[in-house]
């Protein structure tokens, strides 16, 4: 989902609509998250992404994950 949402898995990514971070959180709708100093910590970002998801926020990546399957590789 992060690859589909972010395009790279870059915690500092700024999207074309100015959404921020790993899961492209909107600073317009969620300034309490994106303006928090802890937003620089990728682990904190992931926690907030999950909280938003659990509270009903829709993420673009979940609807388009089928488009990026070729970009994901697992190494064991």
N, C-alpha and C positions, 0 to 999 in steps of 0.2 A: 504494500500500500504506500509506503514511503517513497518508493521509486516513482510510482504513478502520480503521487501528489507533488513531490518535490522536483522530480526530474533527475536528481543526482544522488541524494542522501547527503546534502550539505546543510548543516545546522545554521549556517549564516546566509542561506539563499534568500534573495528577494525576488518574488515572482513578478510577472508582467502586470498583475493587478495590485502590486505592492504588498501582497501577503508575505508573511515571514516564516523562516525556520523550516524545520524538517517536514512538518505537515501543513505548511503554508497557512498559518493562523492569521486571520484578518485583524490588523490593528484598529480598523474602524469598529468592528463588532466586539473585539476582545482586547481593548487597550490595557485592561488590568493584568493581562498575561504578557503581551508583547512589550509593555513598558517596564515590566518588573526586571530588576537587575539579574535575577536568576534565569532569565530567558537565554542568557549566553551559555548556560549549561545544557548540553544536548539531552542528558538524562532527565532533567527537569522539564524540558520541552516534550519529551515522550510521555511523561506523566500527565502533563496538561492536555496533550493530544488525546490520550485515553479518557481522561475525565470529560472532555468535550464530547467525544464519541458516545460515552455512556449516558450523557445528558441529552443526546438527540441531535447533535450537530452533524450535518451531512458533509462528508469529505468527497471531493471530486475523484480522488484516487480509487476509492472503493467501487465506484461505478465504472471505472475504466481500467481496472487491473488486468483485464484480458488483453489489453493493448501492449503490455510491457512484459509478458511472460518470457519473451525471448531475451530480455535484458538481465534476468535473474539466473545466477549460477550458484550452486552449492558445492563446496569442496569439503571432503571428509578426510 
